[in-house]
């Protein structure tokens, strides 16, 4: 076919443009990311930062080609990155399995595995006011003092935050101190932070005297702490009915639509997302983290005892290869 001069000119002008566009598209970082099957993205609770970093390093020795991207935040915020910001990730690990159950199932995943436990403690430092006097029975009266400052995390962003509220409400009954919870929740609100691990910096800088944190976080960072009675620490699985007496409303899926979280023994949950960018590597990491002699041993050493295999409310939806890490409810 013989091209007329003006058609030759049009092709001559279009070819460089098309080459530039193809080149830009190929070099686009987002496209490279989509093509990179060796990347594994994990959103996780702040209290899992230490054990998950150790687990990721160990997993990477077995899979040297994978690039693991760990992103810590309050568990509720982790879920909202998925549901509201449309962020992609392969795995979500929450400090409260109910965050996955209420915010991600069934739209973003159909199942979860409950895998680790914890408990609430009151953490302090060597210069904390009255640290030589405060104990398991008298801490409420000391936290109420004007020159004693305590911190907690945001209930709408972090399970440790709403668990602090639950603990204080249970403490009101345990210590027979009417109004204790509301008084303490109204105090020191300037020290509320998005996630519990943010409070460590305030303790280390001596801005705070005390903070409500998970026992595992205190142990991982070598911080002294006061244990709380089982009746209020949310750590005893035999006290499920007692813990359920306490409830707190937190922000729900939509603005203005809160949902209630009742007190329960602390149980962490983990899942793989339906649209995981790297499903095969995600499956391999899940097997690693849930294996008793691998990931769960790392969790145990970091103060978070294994619950595997734990009862699962969505057991029938758990992929067959992961059902060995759970049992029917």
N, C-alpha and C positions, 0 to 999 in steps of 0.2 A: 504494500500500500504506500502510495506517495503522499506525504504530508504537505499540506499547503504551508507557505511561509508563516502565516499568523498562528497556525496550530503548533508549528515548531517552536515559535516564540513562547506560546503559553506553556508548553511542556518544559521548556528551558527555565522558565520562571518558577514553575511549580515544583520541579524535582528537588532543588536545594531546600525549598521550604519544607517539603515532606521529610527530607533527610534530617533536618534540624528538629522537626517535631518528634520523629522516631527516636532520635538521640536523646532529646529532653525526657521523653517518656521512659526510656531505658535507664537514664541516670537519676530519675526521680527517686528519692530515698524511700517514699512509701511503697513504690513498686518493688524496689529491691527488698524491702521488708517482707512484702507479700511472697516474694520468690524464695526467701531464705527459710528453708524448712528446718534449719538447725537451731532456730531461736525458740526458747521456751519462756513464756511470760507467766509469772505467778503473782497474784495479788494475795496478800496475807495480813493477818492481824499483827499489830506492832509487837505483841508479846511473843510472837513466833520468830522474831528477827534473828535472835542468836541461834536457836536450833536449826532454822531453815537455812541460814548461811552455812552452818557446818554441814548440813545434809547436802546442800547444793555443791559444796566443794568436794565432798566425797563422791557424789553422783557423777560429777564432771570427770573424775579420774577414770570412771568406767566408760564415759561417753565424752571423750576429749573434744569432739567436734561441735558439741552443743554449747550455745551461749545462753546462760540462764539469767533472766532479768527478774530480780526480786523487788517487789514494790510493796512497802509496808504502809499501813494506814489503820485507822479504826475500822473494825469489821463492817459496820454499817456504811461507812464511807467507801470501803472496797466494793460493796454491793452496788452502791449508787454510781460508781464509775462505770459499771456495766449497764445498769438499767436506765440511768439518766444521761450519762455522757457518751454512751455507746462505745466505750473503750473495749478493745479486744484483749482477752487473756485466755490462757489454756487452763489454769487451775486457780481455784479460789479456796483459801483456807481461813476459816473464821474462828474467833475465840468463843463464839456461841453458835452451835449448829443451827439454832432457830433463825439466825439471820439469813442463812441459805434457804431454809425451809419457807420462811415468810416472804423474802424479797426476790429469790431467784427461781424457785420451783412454782409452776411448771414452765414458765416462759423461757428460761435460760439454761436450765438443767432439770433432770427428772429424778435425781438421786443425790445422796450424800452418805459419807461414812463418818460415824462418830469415832474419834480416835485418841483423844487425850483429855486429862483432867487438870484441875488447878484449884486454888482457893484464894480468898481475899485475905490480905494482911495489912497492917499499918506500918509503913516503912519510915525510917528516920535516919539521921546521921550523927556523927560523934559530937556535934555542937548543938543538937536540937535541944530547945528549952525543956527542962524537966525530964530529960530522957533517963535520968537515974531514979525517977520516981514513978513514971507512968508504967502501967502494966495492963494485963488482959481485962481486969475488972474495973479500973478507974479511968481509962482513956477518954470516955466521953466528957468528963468534967474538965480535963486538961485541954481538950480541943476547943472547949467553949471559952477559954481565957482570951482576953483581948490581945495580948502580946504573943500568943501562940498562933502560928499560921499553918494551915494545912491545904493540900491540893487534891483535886480529883479530875477525872477526864469528863468530857462532854457526853451526857447520856444519849443525845440524839446522833452521835457520831461513833460511839465506842462502847462495846459491851462492858468494859471495866467501869465506864461512867454510870450506866444504869444499874450495874451490879453494886456499885457504891451506894446508890439510892436505896436499893433493896436491902442491903446490909444495914443501913442506918434505920430503916423502918422496922426491921427485925430486932435491931438493938433497942429500939424504944420499948418493945414488949419485954425483951430479955432483962433489961436493967430497970424496968418499971419506972421509966422516966417519960412522962407524958410531954409531948411537944419536942422531944429530943431531935427527931429527924428534921422537922421544919426549921428548927433553930440552927442546926448545923448546916443545912442546905442553903440557908440565907447568908451564912457567914463565909468570908474569904472567896467570893465568887470571881474575883479578879484572877484567881489562880486556877481557874478551870481551863483545861487544854484539850485539843482535839483527840489525842490518844494518850494512853497511860504512860508510854515510854517517854513522852514529852516532859513528864513530871520529873524524870531523873535529873535533867539539867538544872531544874529549880532546886532540887535537893542538894546537888553537888555544889551549886553556887551559894548555898545557905539562905536562899530567898524563902525557902519553906522549912518548917520544922518537921512536918509529917506529910505523908501522902498515902492514899488508899491505892494499893497496887496488887498485882498477882504475886503469890509467893515465888513462882518461878522467876519472875523478873528481878525480884530482890536477890535471889540466890545467884542468878546469872551475873549480876553486877556487884556482887559482894557487899550488899547493903544490909545493915542490921534491921530487924523487923520484930514487931509484936504480933504473935499469933492471936487470932480471935476465937471465941468459943464456937464449937461446931454448930450451935443453934443459929449463928448469924454469918458464918464465913462462906456459906454456899459450897462447901467442899465435901460434905458427907452425903454419899448417895442414899443412905438409909433415912435421910430427913427430907425427902422430896415433898411429902405432904405438908410438912411444917414450913418449908421455904415458900410454898405456894400461897401462904397467907399474905405475902407481900407482893405488891404489883406496882408497876410504873408505866406511864404512857410515854412513848417515844415517837418521833416523826416517822410517818409511814411512807408508802410508795408515792403518794401525792400530797402536795402541800395542804394542810388543814385536815388531813385524814390520819391522825395518830393511831397506833395500835398498842395494846397493852402487853407488857412483858411481865410475866409472873416469876416469882422466885423459883429457881431450879438448881440442882447440883450443877457445877460448872462442867460443861462438855463441849469440846472443840469439834468442829466439823470440816470436812474437806470434800471437794467435788471437782469434776472436769466439766467445762462448759460445752454446750451443744455445738457451738460454732468455734471450738478451739482451733486456732491456726495451725497447731502442730500436734494433732491428736495422738500419733504413735509415740512421740517423745513424752507427751503428757502421761500416757498410760505407763510408760517405763518408770517415770518419776513417781507416780502414785504407788506402783508396786514397791519401789525402793523405800519411800517414806513410811509405808504401812507394814513393811516386813519387820518382824520382831527382833531380828539380829542386825538390822541396818538402821532405818530411820527411827523406828520406835525406841531403839536403844539410845540413839542420840537424844530423843525427846526425854527419856527417863533420866539421863545424866544431867539434863538441864532443868530438872525439877518439875517435869510435866509427865506424870505416869501414864502409861498406855491403858486404853480402854478396849483395845482390839482383842477379840471381836465384841462389839457392843450391839445392843438391839437397834434395829433400823426401821423407822416408820415407813420408808419407801423401799423395803428390801426387794420386792418383786421387780422394781425398776433398776436396781443396781446391776450393771453388766456382769454376766456370769463370771468373768475372770476376777472380779473384785468381791464377789459374794463371800469368799472365804474370810474377808476382813470384817464381816458383820454377821448378824443373825436375826431371824425374824423377831419382830417386836412381841 
